[in-house]
Amino acid sequence: MNYTIRVAQRDDMKQVLQLIQELATFEKEEDAVEVSVQHLEEDGFGKQKLFHCFVAEKNEKIVGMALVYPRYSTWKGTVIHLEDLIVTKEMRGTGLGTALLDEVVKYGNDLGVKRISWEVIDWNEPAIGFYESKGAKVMRDWDVVQLDESGIKDYLSAIA
C-alpha cells in the first residue's frame, strides 16, 4: 500500500476527530464523543502536551491514527497508554494497523517505557486476534473501571 506514517500536526486534528467518530460508530457509541477539534488541538499541541499522535496518510487524507499518552505504573515505572489505534474501514487488512502499532512500539522503546498498555472491547475479535498475533497479552481477567463526568460529580456530592 502507498501510505505514510508520520507524527500528527495541529492541522490534522479535524481528520483525526473524524476517525474518532468513525470508531465510536463502529463501537455503537455514536453519541459518546464529546471531544472537539479545539480540544484535540489544545491538548495535543498547547503549552502542556497531553498526548502524542501518529497519523497514516494516503493521497493527502488521514486514513489511520494512533494516540498515546504517558502513565506511571507503581509496579513498573514509566509506561505509555495507547488510547486508540484506528484504521478506516477501507484500509483494514492492508498492513496499516501493523505500521501504526510499529510506530507506537518504537516510540515507547525510544522513551524507555516499561510497558505499553491499551484496552480492546471484548467483542472485537479481529482486533483481539491482531494484538495477540503481535505478542500482546489480552488480560481478560481485568475489568476497566471508570468514573465519568457525572459519576465524578455524584461522588463529590456524596462526600461533601
Summary of the structure (lengths in Angstrom):
residues: 160
radius of gyration: 16.5
end to end distance: 56.8
largest distance: 56.8
contacts: 391
relative contact order: 0.13
helix: 41%
strand: 24%
